[in-house]
Amino acid sequence: MSITTSFLRRDALDVKPWTETCGQIRPLIEEKDGAAAEVHHLEITNAKLHYHAHTDEVYYVLDGEGRMKLDNEEIELRKDVTVYVPRGVKHKAWGNLKVLVVCIPGGVLHDVHELE
């Protein structure tokens, strides 16, 4: 990996959202940026059940309320809650959520395995 600049600044309003497995996504730091992790802003209403074989995720709820299924457990989500989702854990979230997701390592969008 080589990083060509010493930092990266990106405004979420400059990134056009698109729909993927979890909902509306705005990639703030992408795989092509060459960073050690990816950062995505997500608006989740009803994600599809999925897992990642090679990527861990950290969810931080910026706003809203909802729930998340992690394998066979279900948890509550609300503003300021953080959830660590290790690779291999089947998961989905639903509700009315704005979430910041940190994906380690990068390449998560090539590592989405939908189950529904």
C-alpha positions, 0 to 999 in steps of 0.5 A: 500500500502506498499513500500519496498524500499525508492526509485526506479530507472529504466532505460527506455532502460532496459524495453522491450516495448510492444503494447497497446491501445496508442502505444508502452509502456514502464512501468517505474513505474508499479502498482506492484512497490507499488507507488502512481502513474504509469509512462509510456514512450509511443511512439504514432502514432495512439492511439485508442479512450478510457477512464479510469473510475478510473485513471487521466493521465498527458501527457508530450510530450518529443519529436515529434508533433501530435494532441489529441482528448479530448471528442469533442475537438482537440488540438495540441501536440508538445515538452514540452506540458503538458496535464491533462486528468481527468478520464472519458474523452474520448481521443486519440492521433496521430502523431509522439510522444514520451510522458511521462504519469503519471497515478494517481492512479496506476492500469491504465492498468486494467482501459482501456475502448476502444471505437473503 
